[in-house]
Amino acid sequence: VKLEGACVLLISQLKAAVRERPLTEDETRAKFEIMQRILVNDAEIRRLAETWLQDLDSTMSSHQTLQ
């Protein structure tokens, strides 16, 4: 929760900074590339987490069946 609050603060500061000075073409391109990397990383994290959760669900179901 503490980190989420810090993230919200940083995002609001970045939004304010962009209003004061719009990004250059190079900065916009860099921002786009960073966002693409974030989305790729997020997809990979979700894939790994879903696999782990499916394995956990299977293990829990097997354990309940044994009882």
C-alpha atoms as one frame of an Amber mdcrd trajectory, in Angstrom:
protein
   0.000   0.000   0.000   2.870   2.352   0.823   4.459   1.772  -2.598   1.111
   2.266  -4.329   0.811   5.672  -2.681   4.307   6.598  -3.831   3.425   5.451
  -7.350   0.269   7.588  -7.406   2.306  10.604  -6.307   4.953  10.039  -8.995
   2.326   9.604 -11.701   0.620  12.858 -10.741   3.978  14.654 -10.769   4.775
  13.261 -14.228   1.381  14.323 -15.566   1.928  17.837 -14.224   5.404  17.985
 -15.783   4.037  16.986 -19.208   1.441  19.763 -19.028   4.224  22.271 -18.352
   6.477  20.984 -21.134   5.199  18.532 -23.744   7.477  15.639 -24.678   9.755
  15.935 -27.683   9.420  13.465 -30.542  12.379  11.438 -29.210  10.932  11.445
 -25.692   7.550  10.334 -27.024   9.215   7.497 -28.929  11.181   6.456 -25.818
   7.998   6.580 -23.728   6.231   4.355 -26.254   9.109   1.834 -26.211   9.109
   1.773 -22.400   5.350   1.211 -22.346   5.710  -1.655 -24.822   8.365  -3.294
 -22.604   6.124  -2.867 -19.565   3.239  -4.566 -21.389   5.465  -7.457 -22.524
   6.777  -7.898 -18.971   3.257  -7.715 -17.548   2.056 -10.395 -19.965   4.955
 -12.658 -18.975   4.280 -12.143 -15.258   0.609 -12.961 -15.783   1.502 -16.091
 -17.778   3.840 -17.301 -15.036   1.378 -16.452 -12.262  -1.519 -18.171 -14.012
   0.543 -21.324 -14.511   1.549 -21.260 -10.846  -2.045 -20.698  -9.741  -3.276
 -23.569 -11.925  -0.639 -25.855 -10.400  -1.636 -24.725  -6.910  -5.315 -25.304
  -7.668  -4.529 -28.789  -8.955  -2.472 -29.579  -5.853  -5.196 -28.275  -3.539
  -7.878 -30.252  -5.390  -5.807 -33.428  -5.137  -5.271 -32.839  -1.421  -9.002
 -32.333  -0.809  -9.807 -35.518  -2.727  -7.483 -37.507  -0.460  -9.265 -36.350
   2.688
